[in-house]
Amino acid sequence: MVKIRLRRMGAKKRPYYRIVVSDSRAPRDGAFIEEIGTYDPLTENSEITVNAESARKWISNGAQPTDTVKRLFKKAGII
């Protein structure tokens, strides 16, 4: 199954996430199919940048967003 999930980047105690499309069997920070956005929780308003066209394409093709990514998409106005 294909999932849309967060990939953790950044230094220790300074997380920065990339929103990626990956196989559900791949590790959290492992191989991915496509990067479709970023999420920075440490900025003032939790900066979310998403390529809405790619996100909608993957969701229509059957990719399942995780609960956290679904919440971020709602905040960004994609879902």
LINGI-V788463 format. One record per backbone hydrogen bond with DSSP energy under -1.0 kcal/mol. CO is the residue of the C=O (numbers start at 1). NH is the residue of the N-H. E is the energy in kcal/mol with one decimal. If there is no record, write none. Layout:
co: {CO:CO}
nh: {NH:NH}
e: {E:E}
This chain:
co: {1:2:3:4:5:7:9:11:16:17:18:19:19:20:21:21:22:23:27:34:36:37:38:39:43:47:49:50:51:52:53:54:55:56:57:58:59:64:66:67:68:69:70:71:72:73}
nh: {24:64:22:66:20:18:16:14:9:39:7:36:37:5:33:34:3:26:30:21:51:19:49:17:46:40:38:52:55:56:57:58:59:60:61:63:62:4:70:71:72:73:74:75:76:78}
e: {-2.9:-2.3:-2.8:-2.2:-2.9:-2.2:-1.7:-2.1:-3.2:-2.8:-2.5:-2.8:-1.2:-2.5:-3.4:-1.3:-3.2:-1.6:-1.6:-2.9:-3.1:-2.5:-2.5:-2.8:-1.2:-2.8:-2.9:-1.2:-2.2:-2.6:-2.0:-2.5:-2.3:-2.4:-1.4:-2.6:-1.3:-2.0:-2.7:-1.9:-2.1:-2.7:-2.1:-1.9:-2.1:-2.7}
